[in-house]
Amino acid sequence: MADTNKSSGGKYINNYRVLPANEIEVLADRIIADSKKVQDEVANLKEGTQTWENSVLTLALDEAVSTSLSSHCTFPAYVSPDEAIRKASVEATKKLEEFEIESNMREDVYQSLLAYKKKGEKLGPEETRLLSKLLEGFERNGLGLDKASGKREQLLEKKKRVSELCINFQNNLTEDKTSLKFTREQLKGMPEDWLSNLDKDKDDPNLYIVTLKYPDRFPVFENCQVEATRKAMEIATSRQCMEQNVPILEEVIKLRHQMAQLLGKPTHADFILDVRMAKSNQTVRDFLQELRNLLLPYGLAEMEKLKQLKLKDSNLPVGSNVGIYAWDWRFYNKKLLVEEYQVDEEAIKQYFPLETVTQGLLFIYEKILNLKFELQTSVPANNLWHEDVTLYAVYDRTSSQFLGSFYLDLFPRDGKYGHAAAFPLDPTYLDQNKTRHYPCAAMVANFSKPGKKEGNEPGKPSLLKHDEVVTYFHEFGHIMHNICSTVSYARFAGTSVERDFVEAPSQMLENWCWEPEILEILSGHHERKDEKLPEALRLNMMRAKNVNTGLLNLRQVFFGLFDNTIHTREETNTGELWSKLRREVTLIEDEEGGVGENEKGNPAGSFGHLVGGYDAQYYGYLYSEVFSADMYKMFKDGGILNEDLGRKYREVILSRGGSVDSIDSLRQFLGREPNNKAFLEHLGLKAEQK
């Protein structure tokens, strides 16, 4: 499964194989046994006999193979339509993560690597970095602790518990089937095509079933004119998995704090940020607080506008005090866009059918990055986990060299991961014979499904809102980061960069979605394909691009501060902290008085980033936007579809993965030190350059 396979065209393609539930467990056990054997061999080398090949390279190759094989065990938990397979995947993930924790704390393997390092052999830059990162990994997992103190055993126990809890947290979200039922009157204002896609209650066909999946939930918040309906959806959203996940999260927070202290750090945030671009917790706090102070005046003025819109909707006298609650924010934001800027999302999305957007997106990425994509039409059934999934092969456009493959899984379904994300499945690397193993990745999203057929008439195609087009570009950017990687070792493949830089390449590519020549390529009316997005609609979109930029970015600051705050304390009442920070930072009214005692929620219970690798690192979304805006300025000045610049971007930013420090790649691409000038312009703000 980790090896390359020939496709029907004779080219090489990495095929992902769907395993039945019983084989997932067998494979997980095999991965563990094979890796343990390799680690034992390295550990048992007599001092002085260590070489690059029998120590560092041996471990690196085992990591590459086991990473590739492990995805067959772990990925199905997010996408398989078969509940038994998802359950087997969750159990295999627990087993594999527990083994990884134990592997990262093997004193004998660590000592063998140290013995090799003492020999002082001259290594290349990537090899030097690999050895350094391997040793650093052991040290950050407690091998610098005194063995006799018992702290290593405590750390091991806590790490295993955190791993298990985080898997359970995410699985609770994936398996959640919360839905609400509403009459047509309660859904007043909802578009007809949205209503026609909903299932109806079996016992009462007058009731529509609305889930918490993105294509159901967000349209209600944006369009439903019945405040009680929006409020009911918000209460359900804020309480999603709350009972199961909030205790899990609060235990994880406590354990992370204890682990950091065992490792000599005051907080989990301090431990995590040691090896990020920001380098220190103080840098992160300063960044978020300064941005908050900059955004606050804009946010206050924007909130006042929304309050006036709500006041106009109410029967209260002019000058009455009204509040914007969580269930109001998206509704009045959209109302402002429609009434003041004539941004009609329903009209706009008619020009963004998914098929047309996909064709345009692939063409743009092909042109910028000098690539060629080929849809695979004869894919064996056991290489696809659902009928909606498609597989593409990727080639260099100039040389026709095969580079890798990717899957697209774009529609929601029960048991599927509920957000949008890119999942690396196979890392690229060079094997012991210097033969390239090619990468494979999957983009998972939850765009609106095509409409249901009515008699012999086909339903409407999947139509994307403009912000969904932006999401598509963003996640596909992560796919390209994986595919364009040319590193020698799987440890550095693709998106294996600092967490506070990993979003930058994808965020940069979002900007294309606002450019006139790009919108011309991406759009085409679903009934009249040659009819592009009208200039009037595009200009309205552009005028409104930075509407409520203060409030939108204060929301991101809030998430960053919440994440940072819980990871600088040992214990936190996450519900109280969420309410306090949301009120202070986002300016959204606290729910006190807005909901009953039994309706109060805690959205931290569905904040998957906190257990999905972004712990103490959510600030990275805003932090990396500074870099993404700076890089985009190069294209804005040099030509949006400048192929020479695109090749440089692929070579300097994407191909290197984590084989060099991201700041060094960034400096080389920019030809200077990065700054925040372009970022502030991107937000429509002005401030002194830093």
Secondary structure by P-SEA (a helix, b strand, c coil): ccbbbbcccccccbbbbbbcaaaaaaaaaaaaaaaaaaaaaaaacccccccccccaaaaaaaaaaaaaaaaaccccccccccaaaaaaaaaaaaaaaaaaaaaaacaaaaaaaaaaaaccccccaaaaaaaaaaaaaaaaaccccccccaaaaaaaaaaaaaaaaaaaaaaaaaacbbbbbbcccccccccaaaaaacccccccccbbbbccccccccccccccccaaaaaaaaaaaaaccccccaaaaaaaaaaaaaaaaaaccccaaaaaacccccccaaaaaaaaaaaaaaaaaaaaaaaaaaaaaaaaaccccccbbbbbcccaaaaaaaaaaaaccccccccccccccaaaaaaaaaaaaaaaacbbbbbbccccccccccccbbbbbbbccccccccccccccccccccccccccccccbbbbbccccbbbbbbbbbbbbccccbbbccccccccccccaaaaaaaaaaaaaaaaaaaccccccccccccccccccaaaaaaaccccccaaaaaaaccccccccccccaaaaaaaaaacccaaaaaaaaaaaaaaaaaaaaaccccaaaaaaaaaaaacccccccccccccccccccccccccccccccccccccccaaaaaaaaaaaaaaaccccaaaaaaaaaccccccccccaaaaaaaaacccccaaaaaaaaccccccc
